[in-house]
Each structure stands twice: as C-alpha cells, then as structure tokens.
Amino acid sequence: MSISASMSNAHPSPPSDGSSGSSGQFHRQARPPRRLELVPVQPLESEPEPNPDEEQDRLRRQISHDIHHELSTIMMLASLLGTAGDVGPDSRERARQLLGETRWLHQLHHAYEESIVSADSAARAAAEPVRIDHLAGEVVAAMQLSTLTRIGFEVQEAWAHVDRLAFWRGLRNLVGNAVRAAGVDGRVEVRITTDDGWAVAEVDDNGPGFGAVPAGRASLGLGIVQDLAAKWGGELQIRRGVLGGCCVQLRLPSSSPAPSIAVHDSQEVDGA
C-alpha cells in the first residue's frame, strides 16, 4: 500500500451531492437566509454656523502664540551671537542691540494682546519714576546702528513719572521721523535735559521742516507721541530747529529718582 493511498483512506472526502457518507460524519444542513433589518437613520443635526467674532479671536490667539515663539527664538539666537567668540566686537555689539530691540518688541506684543482683551489696558499702564536718559540711550544706540544718518546724542540725568514702554515708543517714533526727514546724508540731534520741573526729550533734524513732506507714517508717529504727552500730563512742542529742519520737544513732568535705583546708582559710584 502506498503512502498516498493510506492518507486517502484515512480522510475520506464528503460526497459531492451533500448527502452523508457511509460513516455518517458529513452532513450539511441548509441555513435559512438572513433577514436584513432596516434601522431608520436619524437625520444629522446641522452644526451651528461659526461665530465670525469667535473665529477671528481664535485666529488672533493662534497668530499671537506663533509670534511669541518666533520672538523667543530671535532673542535666543541674538543672545548666543552676542557672546560668541568667533565674531568680531562690532558684530557682537550689533547682536546685543538686536537682543535689546527684540525685548522691546516682546513688550509691545504683550501690550497689544492686553489691549485686545480689554479696552482699559492702556489706562492700567504702570507709571513709575523712569530715568529717561537711559531709555533714550537705548533708542539712539539702536538707531545709530541701523541708519547712515548721523545721530548725535547729548544727555543729562532726567527722571519722569511715566510708563517705560510708552516713553520708548514715543521717543522711537520721534527719532525715526527725524531720520526719515533728514535722509541718509542728513543729521539728527537727540537731547535729554531738564527744565524747571520738566524732563525734556528733544529731537532736531536738518530735513525740509515740518509739513514740507506728504503726511504718512510721521503723522501716525506724532499722534502716538501726542497721546503719550496727554496721558502723562506732558506737552508736545513742534517748531523750526537750529539745524534748519523740524525740532520736536516732548516735555514730561519731572519725577524724583526711584529709591531702589537711586541707592543702586550711588553704590556703583562709591565703588568706582
């Protein structure tokens, strides 16, 4: 007996006609057909139309989130470049200025977010005794590195009771307007002085003079400075300057030095 014959006998195939074989082991029963049950489908409820204001607010928050992260990245890169040993001192100084400018931009972004959330955020700006000659030095140093216009800087210690960010915005607009009016071959002078109870920031240029060029960004910038002066009890004066162009003075009520800063400064002087 061959192996194939043995296996064939051990496992007989069922009859092809469906009847049981001689052993009775194969028996197929017909299954009744399945009945399909129709389940009624409930109509889908239509989603409410998105609120345009909510969509706009969500988009604003998303963009604000991305801006925050990009600013943080720029600050980190500028900080690394400012201390890098493989670049020259001039490049490190530019990187430090870039870091400072980005920090101001970060504060501007935060102020903008608050103004969107609440209309009273501007009224809640934190006024404090501010040494405006130090802030003016930051503004001038950054502008000197970003333009070919010659910018002079004369300064004396001056304190005003004002919001730091608001003063930075105001002076930055004044200096920026003067630089654009003077042109790349022009000259701008920035002075910080005190005058009979006033802390004075003066910006003088040798451009064509106030009103001699079409209104544009300069008019918006002056509006920002006018709002600053009105809010903090100051004055904005515009006249013909000694350089032949426009001279703008931002006058703010003088303030006593902040106690903590005054002590810190005196300690530095004593230790010098």
Backbone as a ProteinNet text record, in pm:
[ID]
protein_1_A
[PRIMARY]
MSISASMSNAHPSPPSDGSSGSSGQFHRQARPPRRLELVPVQPLESEPEPNPDEEQDRLRRQISHDIHHELSTIMMLASLLGTAGDVGPDSRERARQLLGETRWLHQLHHAYEESIVSADSAARAAAEPVRIDHLAGEVVAAMQLSTLTRIGFEVQEAWAHVDRLAFWRGLRNLVGNAVRAAGVDGRVEVRITTDDGWAVAEVDDNGPGFGAVPAGRASLGLGIVQDLAAKWGGELQIRRGVLGGCCVQLRLPSSSPAPSIAVHDSQEVDGA
[TERTIARY]
85.9	0	89	55.3	135.3	93.7	179.3	150.4	32.4	20.5	-90.7	-221.9	-222.7	-347.5	-388.1	-292.4	-324.4	-387	-330.8	-385	-520.8	-541	-672.3	-777.8	-743.4	-840.6	-865.8	-764.8	-781.1	-867.9	-876.8	-955.3	-1041	-1151.1	-1238.2	-1302.8	-1323.7	-1388.9	-1538.5	-1611	-1757.4	-1815.1	-1932	-1995	-2021.7	-2011.8	-2032.2	-2176.2	-2271	-2412.3	-2468.6	-2381.8	-2429.3	-2484.2	-2505.7	-2557	-2446.7	-2482.3	-2382.3	-2317.5	-2193	-2120.6	-2156.5	-2085	-2113.8	-2087.5	-1989.7	-1960.3	-2055.1	-2131.8	-2228.1	-2163.9	-2037.1	-1967.7	-1991.2	-2036	-2052.9	-2199.5	-2252.2	-2393.1	-2410.6	-2456.1	-2475.5	-2622.7	-2648	-2784.6	-2798.7	-2907.9	-2931.7	-2961.8	-2893.6	-2917.5	-3025.8	-3114.2	-3218.1	-3154.9	-3208.1	-3149.6	-3160.8	-3059.7	-3060.1	-3161.7	-3225.9	-3322	-3257	-3255	-3196.6	-3297	-3252.5	-3338.4	-3304.6	-3402	-3381.2	-3394.6	-3285.7	-3284.5	-3299.7	-3400.6	-3417.6	-3299.1	-3246.8	-3132	-3183.2	-3135.7	-3176.1	-3103.4	-3170	-3101.9	-2997.2	-2881	-2774.7	-2815.7	-2788	-2818.1	-2715.4	-2761.8	-2670.5	-2591.5	-2458.6	-2373.8	-2403.6	-2398.7	-2426.1	-2319.4	-2359.4	-2265.8	-2162.9	-2032.5	-1930.6	-1951.5	-1928.1	-1938.5	-1815.7	-1834.3	-1717.7	-1626.4	-1685.1	-1601.4	-1517	-1577.2	-1503.1	-1392.9	-1422.8	-1321.3	-1205.6	-1238.9	-1134.3	-1050.1	-1114.1	-1040.2	-949.4	-999	-917	-795.8	-818.2	-707.5	-606.2	-655.7	-564.9	-478.7	-541.6	-465.1	-361.5	-396.3	-300.8	-181.7	-209.3	-100.3	-15.4	-80.3	-7.5	84.7	36.2	116.7	241.5	224.9	338.1	436.9	385	473.3	558.5	495.6	567.7	684.5	659.6	765.6	876.4	839.1	940.9	1027.2	965.2	1042.5	1139.1	1093.4	1180	1298.9	1275.1	1383.7	1485.3	1436.4	1527.1	1610	1545.1	1616.8	1726.3	1696.9	1795.6	1914.3	1886.2	1993.2	2078.4	2012.5	2087.2	2173.2	2120.4	2196.5	2320.4	2305.2	2420	2523.3	2477	2568.2	2640.4	2570.2	2630.5	2744.3	2752.2	2860.8	2952.5	2932.9	3012.1	3156	3248.2	3388.9	3440.1	3358.2	3403.5	3357.1	3307.4	3269.9	3341.6	3353.1	3424.1	3342.5	3405.9	3336.2	3222	3235.8	3127.7	3003.6	3023.9	2910.2	2845.5	2926.5	2868.6	2786	2833.1	2757	2624.8	2626	2500.9	2405.4	2461.1	2375.9	2313.6	2389.4	2333	2223	2243	2137.3	2013.6	2036.3	1924.3	1847.3	1918.2	1852.4	1769	1825.8	1750.3	1625.7	1638.2	1522.2	1414.6	1456.1	1359.3	1287.5	1356.1	1290	1182.1	1213.3	1110.8	993.4	1024.5	917.1	832.6	894.9	820.6	724	768.8	681.1	567.2	597.6	493.1	387.8	432.9	340.9	250.6	309.3	231	128.4	169	76.3	-36.3	-3.3	-106.4	-207.5	-160.1	-250.7	-345.9	-291.6	-376.1	-478.9	-440.1	-533.8	-648.4	-624	-730.5	-825.8	-769.9	-853.1	-939.1	-880	-953.2	-922.6	-1025.7	-1006.5	-946.6	-954.8	-897.6	-752	-686.4	-548.7	-454.5	-482.4	-396.3	-403.7	-523.1	-538.4	-466.4	-440.2	-375.5	-224.6	-169	-24.4	45.9	154.1	221.9	315.6	276.3	363.7	458.4	579.7	681.3	787.2	869.1	981.3	1077.9	1098.2	1181.5	1294.9	1413.8	1528	1530.8	1473.5	1451	1580.3	1686.8	1812.8	1868.3	1845.3	1889.9	1808.8	1678.5	1595.6	1629.8	1655.7	1693.1	1824	1917.2	2042.4	2019.6	1924.1	1892.6	1835.8	1746.5	1685.7	1791.4	1875.8	1975.6	2077.5	2122.6	2223	2171.4	2045	1988	1973.3	1928.8	1910.4	2043.7	2147.6	2278.2	2332.4	2298.7	2346.5	2260.1	2145.5	2051.9	2029.3	2106.8	2089.9	2224.4	2234.7	2354.4	2345.1	2226	2208.5	2291.7	2359.1	2438	2344.2	2357	2270.9	2360.1	2349.2	2421.5	2336	2403	2330.2	2393.2	2315.1	2356.6	2259.4	2312.1	2225.1	2268.8	2171.7	2194.4	2089.3	2116.4	2024	1887.1	1784.6	1648.3	1551.1	1460	1360.5	1220.6	1132.5	992.1	904	784.2	686.5	604	637.7	578.2	587.7	515.7	527.9	650.2	734.3	860	834.6	745.1	719.2	660.6	572.6	511.8	617.1	710.5	814.5	904.6	941.9	1024.9	955.7	825.7	751.4	752.7	728	721	852.7	962.1	1091.2	1135.9	1106.7	1145.1	1075.2	950.4	879.2	939.1	975.1	1033	1166.5	1250.7	1381.7	1365.4	1275.4	1251.8	1201	1109	1059.9	1172.7	1257.4	1366.5	1466.7	1496.2	1590.6	1535.4	1407.8	1348.3	1345.6	1320.4	1317.4	1457	1558.9	1695.4	1756.2	1721.5	1779.7	1913.9	1967	2090.7	2210	2206.4	2316.8	2288.8	2179.9	2139.5	2195	2139.7	2189.2	2071.7	2078.9	1976.4	2046.6	1991.6	2045.1	1935.8	1971.6	1878.7	1935.8	1854.5	1899	1799.7	1852.5	1772	1818.6	1726.9	1761.3	1648.7	1669.8	1564.6	1545.1	1422.4	1392.9	1278.6	1313.3	1214.6	1095.3	1124.5	1018.2	977.7	1045.3	1015.5	1136	1107.2	1207.2	1181.6	1284.8	1264.9	1343.8	1274.1	1337.8	1319.6	1430.5	1426.9	1493.6	1427.2	1480.8	1481.4	1601.6	1622.2	1680.5	1635.6	1691.6	1713.8	1790.5	1817.2	1740.1	1623.1	1537.4	1465.8	1366.2	1297	1204.3	1177.6	1090.2	953	883.8	753.8	652.1	579.9	478.3	530.3	663.5	719.6	712.9	686.4	675.1	534	483.5	347.8	334.1	217.6	192	190.7	246.4	249.2	266.6	370.8	397.7	432.7	490.9	529	408.4	296	177.3	124	128.7	85.1	178.2	308.2	403.7	383.4	357.8	332.2	204.8	104.7	-17.6	9	97.9	134.9	200.3	289.4	358.4	260.5	168.1	68	-16.7	-55.9	-132.5	-51.1	77	164.8	171.6	194.2	205.7	76.3	-37.9	-165.7	-192.6	-156.2	-185.6	-105.3	19.9	107.2	129.1	39.7	46.5	159.9	199.3	311.3	267.6	364.6	340.5	422	371.3	445.2	457.5	579.4	604	679.7	635.2	696.9	731.9	855.4	899.4	1015.2	1059.9	1178.2	1301.5	1389.2	1504.4	1628.9	1732.2	1858.3	1931	1897.7	1961.8	1891.9	1782.4	1711.3	1589.5	1573.8	1457.7	1356.4	1303.5	1199.8	1261.6	1213	1254.8	1129.3	1127.9	1013.8	1060.1	986.1	1015.4	900.9	935.8	842	877.4	784.8	809	717.4	778.1	703.9	737	640	669.1	783.6	878	992.8	948.6	1027.1	999.1	1125.1	1107	1221.1	1271.4	1399.9	1451.6	1383.1	1369.7	1315	1412	1363.3	1454.2	1549.1	1498.1	1584.5	1691.9	1653.8	1750.9	1852	1802.7	1893.3	2000.6	1963.7	2060.5	2158.8	2107.7	2193.8	2295.7	2251.2	2343.6	2450	2410.5	2507.2	2610.4	2567.1	2662.3	2763.7	2718.3	2809.1	2911.3	2863.4	2953.7	3056.1	3008.9	3102.1	3206.2	3163.1	3257.7	3347.2	3321.3	3401.6	3540.4
-119.4	0	123.6	215.5	338.8	436.2	535	635.7	719.5	758.1	841.8	769.2	639.3	563.9	555.7	541.3	533.2	662	773.5	901.7	926.4	876.5	894.7	816.1	698.2	618	673.4	732.4	785.7	908.2	983.3	1106.7	1107.7	1034.4	1031	1166	1199.8	1325.1	1309.1	1415	1408.3	1395.9	1336.8	1324.8	1461.5	1468.1	1596.1	1638.5	1547.2	1585	1634.7	1645.4	1699.3	1593.4	1464.5	1361.1	1309.1	1244.5	1191.7	1070.4	1050.2	935	810.5	702.5	576	582.9	671.8	684	777.5	853.3	946.7	1067.4	1092.8	1205.2	1337.2	1334.4	1457.4	1479.1	1587.2	1616.1	1768	1820.1	1964.3	1998.1	2098.1	2146.1	2281.6	2296.4	2425.6	2532.5	2647.3	2758.5	2849	2894	2987	3118.3	3184.8	3313.8	3419.9	3503.5	3611.3	3717.9	3768.1	3876.1	4010.4	4097.5	4229.8	4318.8	4371.4	4461.2	4605.5	4676.1	4816.2	4904.1	4967.9	5058.2	5199.9	5269.2	5407.9	5495.1	5571.8	5660	5797.5	5840	5972.4	6078.6	6178.1	6284.1	6355.1	6382.2	6450.8	6594.7	6631.5	6768.8	6861.5	6964.4	7059.3	7135	7144	7215.8	7365.3	7430.1	7574.2	7649	7754.4	7836.5	7898.6	7892.6	7951.9	8101.6	8147.4	8289.6	8361.4	8458.5	8525.7	8588.2	8644.9	8707.2	8603.3	8487.3	8381.4	8325.9	8310.7	8262	8361.3	8488.8	8591.5	8592.3	8575.4	8573.5	8451.5	8337	8215.5	8231.9	8290.1	8312.8	8409.9	8514.6	8611.1	8545.6	8459.6	8393.5	8297.7	8231.2	8140.4	8216.5	8325.9	8405.7	8466.9	8512.8	8570.2	8466.8	8344.4	8234.8	8214.1	8215	8193.1	8309.4	8432.2	8548.1	8538.6	8498.7	8485.1	8387.2	8274.6	8175.2	8224.8	8295.6	8347.1	8452.6	8537.8	8637.8	8571	8467.3	8395.5	8333.9	8281.9	8222.9	8328.9	8443.6	8551	8599.2	8611.3	8654.9	8555.6	8427.9	8326.1	8332.1	8343.9	8349.2	8475.4	8588.4	8713	8705.6	8641.1	8626.5	8540.5	8432.7	8346.2	8419.9	8494.9	8568	8678.3	8739.7	8848.3	8803.9	8676.6	8624.5	8529.2	8517.3	8422.4	8471.1	8375.9	8410.9	8410.6	8365.1	8355.4	8472.9	8579.9	8700.4	8819.3	8926	9043.3	9125.9	9222.4	9304.6	9386	9433.2	9509.9	9423.5	9301.8	9211.2	9173.7	9155.5	9124.5	9240.8	9362.6	9479.9	9489.6	9461.6	9461.2	9353.5	9239.5	9132	9173.1	9242.5	9288.7	9391.6	9479.1	9575.2	9504.3	9403.5	9326.2	9259.4	9207.2	9145.3	9247.8	9368.5	9472.7	9514.1	9529.3	9566.5	9457.9	9333.2	9223.7	9219.1	9252.4	9257.1	9365.4	9480.7	9585.5	9538	9469.5	9417.6	9315.9	9238.3	9142.1	9215.3	9325.4	9404.8	9467.2	9514.5	9570	9465.3	9346.2	9238	9206.7	9205	9179	9290	9415.9	9527.9	9520	9477.3	9463.4	9355.6	9244.5	9137.6	9188.9	9263.2	9314.8	9414.7	9494	9592.1	9523.6	9405.4	9331.6	9271.7	9218.7	9154.2	9255.5	9370.7	9470.8	9609.7	9685.7	9823.3	9912.9	9874.9	9962.2	9933.6	9842.1	9803.7	9923.3	10014.6	10132.2	10218.2	10225.7	10305.9	10242.6	10109.9	10041.5	10034.2	10104	10100.7	10147.3	10080	10104.2	10223.8	10336.3	10452.7	10438.2	10483	10473.3	10578.9	10611.1	10701.3	10633.8	10696.6	10638.3	10734.5	10680.2	10762.1	10765	10869.5	10869.8	10886.3	10938.1	10948	10808.7	10710.8	10574.8	10512.2	10531.7	10477.5	10543.1	10674.5	10743.6	10688.6	10652.4	10593.6	10463.3	10381.6	10257.3	10286.8	10385.5	10419.9	10469.2	10560.8	10619.6	10515.2	10430.5	10329.9	10236.1	10195.6	10106.4	10177.1	10303.3	10376.7	10405.9	10433.3	10461.7	10342.2	10221.9	10101.4	10062.4	10125.9	10082.8	10188.3	10297.2	10401.3	10466.4	10526.3	10602.5	10747.5	10789.5	10926	10946.9	11058.3	11088.1	11128.4	11062.8	11090.2	11127.5	11251.7	11295.9	11277.6	11270.7	11243.8	11323.4	11417.3	11494.6	11463.3	11436.6	11384.5	11433.4	11451	11468.6	11386.3	11356.6	11272	11339.4	11265	11319.5	11208.1	11237.3	11141.9	11194	11104.7	11140.4	11026.9	11063	10962.8	10921.2	10805.9	10766	10613.7	10559.2	10417.8	10398.1	10303.5	10283	10252.6	10160.5	10122.2	10239	10316.1	10430	10533.7	10563.1	10660.8	10606.6	10479.6	10420.8	10431.9	10401.7	10413.9	10556.9	10651.3	10791.2	10840.2	10817.1	10867	10792.9	10666.7	10590.2	10646.9	10685.6	10746.5	10882	10962.5	11093.4	11080.9	10991.1	10974.3	10913.8	10817	10757.5	10858.7	10945.9	11052	11145.7	11181.9	11274.6	11212	11084.9	11016.1	11011	10982.1	10977.5	11116	11219.7	11355.7	11401.8	11366.7	11411.8	11335.7	11209.4	11129.4	11070.8	10989.1	10916.6	11010.7	11125.7	11220.9	11329.5	11316.9	11421.6	11403.4	11484.3	11489.1	11502.9	11431.6	11436.2	11452.7	11537.3	11555.7	11521.1	11438.7	11400	11452.9	11523.3	11581.4	11545.1	11509.5	11484.3	11582.9	11669	11773	11785	11873.3	11911.1	12060.9	12106	12248.4	12286.2	12337.3	12395.8	12301.9	12183.8	12089.4	11997.3	12009.4	11923.1	11835.2	11713.1	11627.2	11637.1	11675.5	11712.2	11618.4	11563.4	11488.7	11570.1	11612	11698.1	11626.8	11630.5	11568.8	11674.9	11702.2	11809.4	11746.5	11790	11736.1	11848	11818.4	11918.2	11885.3	11825.8	11795.9	11920.2	11901.9	12016.7	12090.3	12034.1	12102.4	12037.5	12067.8	12007.2	12054.1	11956.7	11988	12001.7	11990.8	12007.5	11880.5	11768.1	11641.4	11587.6	11503.1	11449.2	11371.2	11382.1	11309.7	11160.3	11085.5	10939.8	10879.7	10794	10733.4	10836.9	10949.4	11052.4	11105.9	11124.5	11177.2	11077.9	10949.7	10849.2	10846.8	10858.5	10860	10978.2	11095.7	11213.4	11196	11129.4	11102.2	11016.3	10919.1	10834.5	10917.7	11008	11092.5	11190.7	11244.9	11335.6	11264.1	11140.8	11064.1	11040.3	11009.7	10989.4	11114.9	11230.1	11355.1	11387.2	11368.6	11398.6	11305.8	11180.5	11082.6	11109	11149.8	11165.2	11310.6	11398.3	11537.7	11615.8	11579	11646.6	11738.1	11779.4	11869.2	11823.4	11851.4	11824.7	11956.4	11998.9	12124.9	12098.2	12163.9	12147.7	12286.2	12301.9	12432.6	12411.4	12520.2	12515.6	12500.2	12405.7	12377.2	12451.9	12440.1	12509.4	12447.7	12325.7	12262.1	12297.7	12373.9	12417.3	12334.1	12222.3	12137.9	12148.2	12037.2	12033.1	11997.8	12060.9	12029.9	11996	11877.4	11832.2	11812.6	11869.9	11853.2	11779.2	11670.8	11600.7	11637.1	11707.8	11756.1	11680.6	11618.3	11541.8	11594.8	11592.7	11638.3	11559	11631.7	11565.2	11481.4	11380.6	11291.9	11275.8	11249.1	11214.2	11076.6	11050	10918.1	10808.3	10693.2	10577.5	10538.9	10519.2	10494.4	10378.2	10265.6	10148.5	10173.5	10239.7	10266.7	10370.2	10471.1	10574.7	10514.6	10421.9	10356.6	10275.5	10202.6	10120.7	10206.3	10319.4	10407.3	10462.9	10502.6	10559.9	10456	10328.8	10224.3	10204.1	10212.3	10195.7	10309.5	10431.5	10546.1	10533.8	10492.6	10479.9	10372.5	10267	10157.2	10179.4	10284.2	10307.8	10357.1
0	0	0	-88.7	-95.8	11.9	35.9	140.6	101	-25	-67.4	-54.2	-81.2	-65.3	78	170.5	313.8	360.6	322	365.3	306.3	185.7	123.9	196	241.2	315.3	453.6	512.5	649	652.2	543	539	415.8	418.5	301	277.5	154.6	118.2	125.5	160.6	166.2	27.6	18	-114.3	-172.6	-301.9	-369.4	-373.2	-348.3	-356.5	-226.4	-122.8	5.2	97.1	53.8	144.8	231.6	339.5	432	371.2	402.4	354.4	432.7	403.4	470	617.6	656.9	800.7	871.6	798.9	861.6	923.3	891.4	955.3	883.3	759.1	682.8	655.1	711.3	693.1	688.3	579.2	563.8	578.9	657.5	675.6	608.7	540.5	474.8	578.1	567.1	660.2	604.1	693.4	644.8	603.3	505	460.6	569.3	576.6	676.9	637.9	738.6	716.9	753.6	660	684.8	756.9	868.6	944.8	907.1	864.7	827.1	949.2	985.1	1101.7	1051	1096.2	1048.4	1088.9	995.8	1021.5	1060.1	1176.6	1222.2	1140.2	1095.7	1019	1104.6	1046.2	1119.3	1149.7	1274.2	1312.6	1249.3	1189.9	1126	1232.6	1209.7	1304.4	1296.2	1411.8	1410.3	1330.7	1267.5	1190.9	1285.6	1249.3	1336.9	1352.5	1475.2	1504.5	1447.1	1357.9	1298.4	1402.8	1508.3	1610.9	1684	1712.9	1780.7	1692.3	1562.6	1469.6	1460.2	1455.6	1447.4	1573.7	1689.5	1815.4	1822.6	1777	1778.2	1686.5	1568.8	1476.4	1535.7	1601.1	1662.1	1769.1	1852.2	1957.5	1900	1791.5	1729	1671.3	1601.8	1545	1656.2	1761.7	1874	1937.5	1947.9	2002	1916.2	1784.8	1694.5	1700.3	1708.8	1719.6	1845.6	1955.4	2082.4	2068	2004.4	1988.9	1896.1	1788.2	1697.4	1765.9	1845.4	1918.1	2016	2082.8	2176.5	2104	1984.4	1906.1	1865.5	1818.9	1779.3	1899.2	2014.7	2134	2172.1	2160.7	2194.7	2098.2	1967.8	1869.1	1887.2	1912.2	1932.2	2057.4	2161.7	2285.8	2263.7	2188.4	2159.1	2073.6	1974.5	1887.7	1963.7	2059.4	2135.7	2225	2256.3	2340.6	2264.3	2134.1	2055.3	2042.3	2045.1	2033	1891.3	1795.9	1657.6	1572.5	1634.8	1561.8	1625	1547.9	1596	1694.3	1759.7	1859	1800.9	1677.3	1616.2	1595.9	1550.8	1529.5	1662.3	1765.6	1897.3	1948.8	1923.3	1966.5	1891.4	1762.4	1685.2	1737.6	1771.9	1825.5	1958.1	2042	2169.8	2147.2	2047.9	2016.2	1961.4	1878.5	1825.9	1938.6	2037.2	2152.3	2228	2247.1	2316.1	2240.9	2109.2	2028.6	2032.4	2031.9	2035.6	2169.2	2274.8	2406.3	2408.3	2349.1	2340.2	2255.1	2146.5	2061.5	2136.2	2220.3	2302.8	2395.6	2453.9	2540.5	2460.5	2340.6	2254.7	2222	2192.6	2160	2279.8	2397.8	2519	2540.8	2520.1	2536.7	2434.5	2313.9	2210.7	2250.7	2301.4	2345	2452.9	2549.1	2656.7	2603.1	2505.4	2450.3	2377.3	2319.5	2252.3	2353.9	2462.6	2564.4	2636.4	2669.5	2747	2693.6	2672.9	2623.8	2730	2860.1	2963.9	2990.8	2915	2945.6	2935.9	2841.5	2828.4	2953.6	3014.2	3135.2	3253.3	3245.8	3356.4	3339.2	3240.2	3219.5	3346.2	3379.7	3507.1	3494.7	3553.2	3557.9	3675.9	3656.3	3760.9	3733.8	3831.6	3803.3	3706.5	3593.1	3487.9	3454.9	3447.1	3406.9	3254.7	3197.4	3053	2974	3036.7	2961.5	2931.7	3021.9	2994.7	2881.4	2884.1	2776.3	2643.2	2646.7	2523.1	2468.2	2556.5	2510.8	2435.7	2480.6	2409.9	2270.7	2264.6	2136.1	2038.4	2083.4	1994.8	1950.7	2042.5	2007.2	1898.6	1910.1	1808.9	1675	1677.3	1551.9	1484.5	1562.2	1503.5	1425.4	1469.4	1401.4	1282.2	1267.4	1162.5	1055.1	1057.4	955.9	925.8	807.1	771.1	816.1	858.3	907.2	1033.3	1041.6	1161.7	1275.5	1387.5	1502.9	1620.6	1665.9	1784.7	1908.9	2024.4	2148.5	2261.5	2316.3	2433.9	2546.9	2664.6	2769.2	2906.5	2989.7	3132.4	3206.4	3330.6	3406.6	3415.7	3380.2	3381.8	3417.6	3511.8	3558.7	3528.5	3489	3465.5	3515.9	3558.7	3604.6	3483.5	3427.7	3301.1	3288	3195.4	3162.4	3073.4	3107.3	3033.9	2886.1	2860.5	2721.7	2642.7	2706.5	2637.3	2599.9	2690.9	2657.6	2546.5	2553.3	2448.3	2313.2	2310.1	2184.1	2132.4	2223.4	2182	2124.9	2197.3	2151	2025.3	2017.9	1898	1774.1	1788.6	1676.1	1639.5	1739.4	1710	1637.7	1686.2	1622.8	1483.1	1470.1	1338.4	1237.3	1279.6	1190.1	1147.6	1244.2	1214.1	1117.2	1134.8	1046.3	903.7	890.2	756.1	692.6	772.6	718.6	676.9	755.3	725.8	608.9	591.4	483.9	522.4	433	465.2	480.3	415.1	426.4	529.9	603.2	696	835.5	922.4	1060.2	1156.2	1267.4	1371.9	1506.4	1590.8	1726.3	1828.5	1923.7	2031.4	2162.7	2236.4	2364	2474.2	2588	2707.4	2814.1	2858	2954.8	3057.7	3152.7	3247.8	3238.9	3265.8	3251.6	3344.5	3462.9	3554.6	3578.8	3629.3	3662.4	3548.5	3436.3	3321.7	3289.2	3248.2	3184.4	3034.8	2957.8	2817.8	2726.2	2627.9	2519.7	2392.6	2332.4	2213.9	2096.8	1982.4	1860.4	1750.8	1697.7	1599.2	1472.7	1354.5	1230.5	1130	1025.3	920.6	793.7	809	695.6	645.1	559.3	498.6	593.6	711.5	806.8	815.5	923.4	947.5	843.3	784.6	685.7	545.3	526	391.9	308.8	373.7	301.4	323.8	232.5	249.3	379.8	440.4	565.2	538.3	627.6	615	752.1	763.4	892.7	997.7	953.8	1050	1125.6	1055.5	1123.1	1225.1	1194	1290.5	1410.7	1383.8	1494.8	1585.9	1527.7	1611.4	1692.6	1634.2	1709.2	1831.4	1817.3	1930.8	2040.3	1999.2	2097.7	2163.3	2086.5	2144.5	2249	2220.8	2318.8	2445.1	2426.9	2542.6	2628.5	2564.2	2640	2713.5	2646.6	2710.5	2828.5	2815.3	2921	3047.6	3031.3	3147.4	3185.3	3144.1	3186.5	3124.6	3003.5	2939.2	2826.5	2748.9	2635.9	2516.5	2397.8	2274.5	2199.3	2173.7	2105	1974.7	1866.6	1735.3	1681.6	1637.5	1586.7	1490.3	1428.6	1343.1	1431.6	1398.7	1482	1441.8	1523.9	1498.2	1378.7	1341.7	1226.5	1095.7	1104	985.4	950.4	1015.5	989.9	1101.8	1141.5	1244.8	1379.7	1483.1	1619.7	1701	1761.6	1841	1984.5	2076.2	2218.1	2286.1	2355.3	2442.2	2585	2652.4	2788.2	2884.1	2983.4	3083.2	3221.8	3313.6	3449.4	3511.8	3571	3634.1	3751.8	3783.4	3895.8	3978.6	4106.1	4190.1	4149	4164.6	4129.6	4210.6	4149.1	4220.4	4331.1	4454.8	4568.6	4545.4	4497.6	4482.4	4378.1	4268.7	4163.1	4209.6	4286.6	4334.1	4424.3	4515	4603.6	4521.5	4421.2	4336.8	4263.2	4209.3	4137.9	4229.6	4352.1	4444.2	4486.1	4501.4	4536.1	4424.7	4299.8	4187	4183.7	4210.2	4208.9	4320.1	4439.7	4553.1	4527.2	4457.5	4435.4	4316.7	4240.1	4119.4	4157
[MASK]
++++++++++++++++++++++++++++++++++++++++++++++++++++++++++++++++++++++++++++++++++++++++++++++++++++++++++++++++++++++++++++++++++++++++++++++++++++++++++++++++++++++++++++++++++++++++++++++++++++++++++++++++++++++++++++++++++++++++++++++++++++++++++++++++++++++++++++++++

